[in-house]
C-alpha cells in the first residue's frame, strides 16, 4: 500500500469511525473511473484499513450525454437511437419500451403478432444481458473460461438482431407501431439453431460455477442487502428479486401480451452476490421458456399497427408507388407530425430492472418533457452501504453482480 495516499484517521470527514479504527492509519483508494475492475466509467473513493473498506463515496457523470434533453429536441421516431445508449447490453428492450410509451400516448392498436415478436427480441436481449453480468462475475473470481465460452453464444444472439435490423449493439430496433419488416428466413433459421444449441452450452457454463466451492466461497455474503433496505433504495429487477422480493414488471403490470406466457419469477434469500448470480441464471432459463412459447405460438397477421398511418413509416414499396405513403413518409421523417396532448408513464422489465419512460406532450412535434427511470442509477446509490465492512475483492464482486451499466448512470 506504499503507492496509496496515506492519511491519518482523524481527518474531519471520518468522524463516524470507531475509536478502534481511529487508533490506526487508513488509506484513500481511488477505485475508478477507469479502473479495469469497475467495468465502466465511474468512480468510488474508498477509505480502507488494510483490505477492509471503512467508507466509500461514489461519483458519476464521466460519460454524461444529456439523453433527456437530446430527446426533448427530436421528433418521436428519432428518439429510439438515444435509448440504445442507456443499457447498451440489452438495447432492444430500451427501444421497445420507448416505442410502447409513445403507442400508449397516441392510442395505437398493436397486433398480437407484434407483441409476440417483441417478446422474442426482448427475451433474447435479457439473456444476452445476463450472460455478460454472470460471466464477468466469474472473471472477477478468477474463472475466465466461462466468460469466453458464453460470449460465443451472445454473438449468436447479436447475429439474430442483425437479421432483424442490420445492427448488433446499438440496435435502433423496431418502430413506433411495430417493426420495419417481418422476420426473415435468416432470422427463423438462426433462432431455431440458437434455441436448439444454447441450452446445452448454458448448462455447461452453469456447472462450471454454480456448485463450484471456490466460486461459492468467494460470492456468498459478498455485498448483501435485505429486502426492506433494497425497497427503501428503490431496487428493482434481479437485484431486488435476489433480496427476496418477487417483483417483476412483466408479471405485475403485463405489457406486450406477457400475460399469455407461463414463467416463474426466481427469488433469492440473502441478496448477496451469489443470490444475484443464481437469480440471473434462472431468469435465463425462464427467458428461454418464454421465447419457445412465443415462437411456437407466433400469431399470423400484420407486423405493424394499422390505425396510425401518420406515425408509422410506410413500407418502401408503398413510398415509391403511392402518393399518400410518400406524404406520410416525408412528414414523419421531417418531424412534422404533432402528437396528442397528454402525459403517460410506461415501464418495462429491463435487463437490470424497471426501465420507465415519463412522457409529457404539449401537442408539439417533440416531447415537452421526457424522463427516463434508469434502474442502474437508482440501485447504485446503495453500493457504498453494501460494501462497507467488506474487503476490496468483495467490493469488486458486488459491483459486478449489481451489473452497473455506466450508460444508465448519466442521463
C-alpha positions in Angstrom: 0.0 0.0 0.0 3.0 2.3 -0.3 1.7 3.8 -3.5 -1.6 4.9 -1.9 -2.3 8.3 -0.5 -2.0 7.8 3.3 -4.0 9.9 5.7 -4.4 9.9 9.5 -7.7 8.6 10.6 -8.6 11.9 12.4 -9.5 13.7 9.2 -12.7 15.7 9.6 -14.9 13.7 7.2 -14.2 10.5 9.1 -15.6 11.4 12.5 -18.1 8.5 12.4 -15.3 5.9 12.6 -14.9 3.9 15.8 -12.2 4.6 18.4 -10.5 1.3 17.5 -10.1 2.5 13.9 -9.0 6.0 14.8 -6.0 4.5 16.7 -4.6 3.3 13.4 -3.9 4.6 9.8 -6.1 4.3 6.8 -5.5 4.8 3.1 -7.6 6.6 0.4 -8.1 4.2 -2.5 -9.3 5.7 -5.9 -11.4 2.9 -7.4 -12.1 4.2 -10.9 -13.1 6.0 -13.0 -11.1 3.9 -15.5 -10.1 1.0 -13.3 -10.5 -2.4 -15.1 -12.4 -3.8 -12.2 -15.2 -1.2 -12.3 -16.4 -2.4 -15.8 -17.4 1.2 -16.7 -16.7 4.9 -16.3 -17.5 5.7 -12.7 -15.5 6.3 -9.6 -15.5 5.2 -5.9 -13.3 6.9 -3.4 -12.7 4.4 -0.6 -11.3 4.7 2.9 -9.6 1.4 3.7 -7.9 -0.1 6.7 -5.7 -2.8 5.1 -8.1 -4.6 2.9 -11.2 -3.6 4.9 -13.4 -0.9 3.5 -14.5 1.7 6.1 -16.4 4.1 3.8 -17.0 4.8 0.1 -18.2 7.7 -1.9 -19.3 7.2 -5.5 -19.1 9.7 -8.3 -20.9 9.6 -11.6 -21.0 11.9 -14.7 -17.9 10.8 -16.6 -19.9 9.9 -19.7 -22.8 12.4 -19.3 -24.6 12.7 -22.6 -27.8 14.6 -21.7 -30.1 11.9 -23.0 -33.3 13.5 -21.8 -32.5 17.0 -23.2 -31.5 15.5 -26.5 -34.8 13.6 -26.7 -36.8 16.7 -25.9 -35.4 18.3 -29.1 -36.0 15.5 -31.5 -39.1 14.1 -33.3 -40.5 11.0 -31.6 -39.3 8.5 -34.2 -35.7 9.8 -33.8 -35.6 9.2 -30.1 -35.2 5.4 -30.4 -31.5 5.6 -31.1 -31.0 7.7 -28.0 -32.4 4.8 -25.8 -29.8 2.5 -27.3 -27.1 4.2 -25.2 -28.8 3.6 -21.8 -28.3 -0.1 -21.0 -26.3 -0.9 -24.1 -26.1 -4.6 -23.1 -29.8 -5.0 -23.9 -30.6 -2.2 -26.2 -33.8 -3.7 -27.9 -35.6 -3.6 -24.5 -34.9 0.1 -24.2 -36.0 0.7 -27.8 -39.3 -1.2 -27.4 -40.0 0.3 -24.0 -39.9 3.8 -25.6 -42.0 2.7 -28.6 -44.7 1.3 -26.3 -44.7 4.6 -24.4 -45.5 6.6 -27.5 -48.1 4.0 -28.6 -49.8 4.4 -25.2 -50.0 8.2 -25.8 -51.3 8.0 -29.4 -53.7 5.1 -28.8 -52.1 2.7 -31.3 -53.7 -0.7 -31.7 -50.8 -3.2 -31.7 -51.4 -6.5 -33.4 -50.8 -9.7 -31.4 -48.1 -10.7 -33.8 -46.1 -7.5 -33.0 -46.5 -8.3 -29.2 -45.0 -11.8 -29.7 -42.3 -10.6 -32.0 -41.3 -8.0 -29.4 -41.3 -10.6 -26.6 -38.9 -12.8 -28.5 -36.5 -10.0 -29.1 -36.7 -8.6 -25.6 -36.1 -12.0 -24.0 -33.1 -12.6 -26.3 -31.8 -9.3 -25.1 -32.3 -10.3 -21.4 -30.3 -13.5 -22.0 -27.5 -11.5 -23.6 -27.5 -9.0 -20.7 -27.4 -11.7 -18.0 -24.7 -13.6 -19.8 -22.5 -10.5 -19.7 -23.2 -10.0 -16.0 -22.7 -13.5 -14.8 -19.7 -14.3 -16.9 -18.0 -11.2 -15.6 -18.7 -12.3 -12.1 -16.8 -15.5 -13.0 -13.9 -13.5 -14.3 -13.7 -11.5 -11.1 -13.4 -14.7 -9.1 -10.6 -15.9 -11.5 -12.6 -18.1 -13.9 -12.0 -16.7 -17.4 -13.1 -19.8 -19.5 -16.8 -19.3 -18.8 -16.6 -15.7 -20.0 -15.1 -16.7 -23.3 -17.5 -19.6 -23.8 -20.8 -17.7 -23.3 -19.6 -14.7 -25.3 -19.7 -17.0 -28.3 -23.4 -17.6 -27.5 -24.0 -13.9 -27.0 -22.6 -13.3 -30.5 -25.2 -15.7 -31.9 -27.9 -13.5 -30.3 -26.4 -10.5 -32.0 -26.4 -12.4 -35.3 -30.2 -12.7 -34.8 -30.5 -9.0 -34.1 -28.5 -8.3 -37.2 -31.1 -10.3 -39.2 -33.9 -8.1 -37.9 -32.4 -4.6 -38.1 -28.9 -4.7 -39.6 -27.2 -3.7 -36.3 -25.8 -5.6 -33.3 -25.0 -3.5 -30.2 -26.9 -0.2 -30.7 -29.8 -1.7 -32.5 -32.4 1.0 -33.1 -34.8 -1.9 -33.5 -38.5 -1.6 -34.2 -40.7 1.3 -34.9 -43.5 3.2 -33.2 -46.3 0.8 -34.1 -44.3 -2.3 -34.7 -41.4 -3.5 -36.9 -39.8 -2.2 -40.1 -40.2 -5.6 -41.7 -41.4 -9.1 -40.8 -39.0 -11.8 -39.5 -36.8 -13.1 -42.4 -36.0 -16.6 -43.3 -32.5 -16.0 -41.9 -34.0 -14.9 -38.6 -36.0 -18.1 -38.3 -33.1 -20.3 -39.2 -30.8 -18.6 -36.7 -33.4 -18.5 -33.9 -34.1 -22.2 -34.3 -30.4 -23.0 -34.2 -30.0 -20.9 -31.1 -32.9 -22.5 -29.3 -31.6 -26.0 -30.1 -28.0 -25.4 -29.1 -27.9 -22.7 -26.4 -29.4 -24.7 -23.5 -26.6 -27.3 -23.6 -23.9 -24.6 -23.7 -25.6 -22.6 -20.9 -25.9 -25.6 -18.6 -22.2 -26.3 -19.1 -21.4 -22.7 -18.1 -23.7 -23.2 -15.1 -22.0 -26.4 -14.0 -18.7 -24.5 -14.1 -19.7 -22.0 -11.4 -23.0 -22.6 -9.6 -21.7 -25.5 -7.5 -18.0 -24.6 -7.6 -16.8 -24.4 -4.0 -14.3 -21.7 -4.7 -16.9 -19.6 -6.5 -19.4 -20.1 -3.7 -17.0 -19.1 -1.0 -16.0 -16.0 -2.9 -19.6 -14.8 -3.7 -21.6 -15.8 -0.6 -22.0 -12.9 1.8 -20.4 -10.5 -0.6 -22.4 -7.3 -0.8 -25.6 -8.5 0.9 -28.7 -6.3 1.1 -32.0 -7.2 2.8 -35.5 -6.9 1.2 -36.5 -3.9 3.3 -33.4 -1.9 2.6 -33.5 -2.8 -1.1 -37.1 -1.5 -1.3 -36.1 1.7 0.5 -33.4 2.4 -2.0 -35.8 1.7 -4.9 -34.2 -1.5 -6.2 -36.0 -3.4 -8.9 -35.1 -6.3 -11.3 -32.7 -9.2 -10.4 -31.1 -7.2 -7.6 -34.4 -6.8 -5.8 -35.5 -10.3 -6.5 -32.2 -11.7 -5.2 -33.1 -10.0 -1.9 -36.4 -12.0 -1.7 -39.0 -9.7 -3.3 -40.8 -11.3 -6.3 -41.5 -8.0 -8.2 -41.3 -8.3 -11.9 -42.9 -5.7 -14.2 -43.8 -8.5 -16.8 -45.9 -10.2 -14.2 -47.2 -7.3 -12.0 -48.0 -4.9 -14.9 -48.0 -7.0 -18.1 -47.3 -5.4 -21.4 -46.8 -6.8 -24.9 -49.0 -9.8 -24.0 -46.7 -11.1 -21.3 -49.9 -12.4 -19.6 -50.1 -15.1 -22.3 -46.9 -16.8 -21.2 -46.1 -19.2 -18.4 -43.0 -18.4 -16.4 -41.8 -18.2 -12.8 -40.1 -15.3 -11.0 -36.9 -16.6 -9.2 -36.0 -15.0 -5.9 -33.1 -15.2 -3.5 -32.8 -15.0 0.3 -29.7 -13.1 1.3 -29.4 -10.6 -1.5 -25.7 -11.3 -1.8 -23.6 -11.8 -4.9 -24.3 -15.5 -5.0 -28.0 -14.9 -4.9 -27.8 -12.3 -7.6 -25.8 -14.7 -9.8 -28.3 -17.5 -9.3 -31.3 -15.4 -9.9 -30.0 -14.3 -13.2 -29.1 -17.9 -14.1 -32.7 -19.0 -13.5 -34.0 -15.9 -15.4 -32.0 -17.0 -18.4 -33.8 -20.4 -18.3 -37.2 -18.6 -17.9 -36.4 -16.3 -20.8 -35.7 -19.4 -23.0 -39.1 -20.8 -21.8 -40.9 -17.6 -22.8 -39.2 -17.4 -26.2 -40.1 -21.0 -27.0 -43.7 -20.3 -26.1 -43.9 -17.1 -28.1 -42.2 -18.6 -31.2 -44.3 -21.8 -31.2 -47.5 -19.7 -30.9 -46.4 -16.8 -33.1 -49.7 -15.4 -34.5 -50.4 -14.6 -38.1 -51.2 -11.0 -39.1 -49.5 -7.7 -39.6 -46.1 -6.7 -38.2 -47.2 -3.1 -37.6 -50.3 -1.2 -36.3 -52.8 -0.3 -39.0 -54.6 2.6 -37.2 -51.7 5.0 -37.0 -50.6 5.7 -40.7 -49.5 9.2 -39.7 -47.0 7.8 -37.2 -45.7 4.6 -38.8 -43.2 4.8 -41.6 -44.9 3.1 -44.6 -43.1 0.3 -46.5 -40.6 1.4 -49.1 -42.5 -0.2 -51.9 -45.6 1.9 -51.0 -43.4 5.1 -50.7 -42.2 4.6 -54.2 -45.6 3.8 -55.7 -48.3 5.6 -53.6 -48.6 9.3 -53.1 -50.3 9.0 -49.7 -47.5 6.8 -48.4 -44.9 9.3 -49.8 -46.6 12.2 -48.0 -46.7 10.3 -44.7 -43.0 9.2 -45.1 -41.9 12.8 -45.7 -43.9 14.2 -42.8 -42.7 11.6 -40.3 -39.0 11.8 -41.3 -39.1 15.6 -41.2 -40.8 15.6 -37.8 -43.9 17.4 -38.9 -46.4 15.1 -37.2 -47.7 16.6 -33.9 -48.8 14.1 -31.2 -51.8 14.4 -28.9 -51.5 16.4 -25.7 -51.1 14.2 -22.7 -48.9 12.6 -20.0 -48.1 8.9 -19.8 -45.7 6.7 -17.9 -44.8 3.3 -19.2 -42.3 0.8 -17.8 -40.8 -2.5 -19.0 -38.7 -5.1 -17.2 -35.2 -4.2 -18.5 -32.1 -6.3 -18.1 -31.4 -4.6 -14.7 -34.9 -3.8 -13.5 -37.8 -1.4 -14.1 -37.0 0.9 -17.1 -39.6 3.6 -17.2 -40.4 6.5 -19.5 -42.3 9.5 -18.2 -43.5 11.4 -21.3 -45.3 14.8 -21.3 -46.6 16.1 -24.6 -47.9 19.6 -25.2 -49.1 18.7 -28.7 -45.9 19.7 -30.5 -43.6 17.7 -32.7 -41.2 16.9 -29.9 -41.7 15.9 -26.2 -42.3 18.7 -23.8 -40.6 16.6 -21.1 -39.1 13.1 -21.2 -37.6 11.5 -18.2 -36.0 8.1 -18.0 -36.2 5.9 -14.9 -32.9 4.2 -15.2 -32.6 1.2 -12.7 -28.8 1.4 -12.5 -28.8 5.0 -11.4 -31.2 4.1 -8.6 -29.6 1.0 -7.1 -26.0 2.3 -7.5 -26.9 4.6 -4.5 -26.9 1.5 -2.3 -23.4 0.3 -3.3 -21.4 2.2 -0.6 -23.6 0.7 2.2 -23.4 -2.8 0.7 -19.5 -2.8 0.7 -18.8 -1.0 4.0 -17.0 -3.5 6.2 -16.2 -5.8 3.3 -12.9 -6.4 1.5 -11.8 -4.8 -1.7 -12.2 -8.1 -3.6 -15.8 -8.4 -2.3 -16.4 -4.8 -3.5 -15.4 -5.8 -7.0 -17.7 -8.8 -7.0 -20.5 -6.8 -5.6 -20.2 -4.2 -8.3 -20.1 -6.9 -11.0 -23.2 -8.6 -9.6 -25.2 -5.4 -9.4 -24.4 -5.1 -13.2 -24.0 -1.3 -13.1 -24.1 -0.1 -16.7 -22.4 3.3 -16.9 -24.8 4.5 -19.7 -27.7 4.4 -17.2 -25.9 6.4 -14.6 -25.8 9.6 -16.7 -28.9 10.8 -18.4 
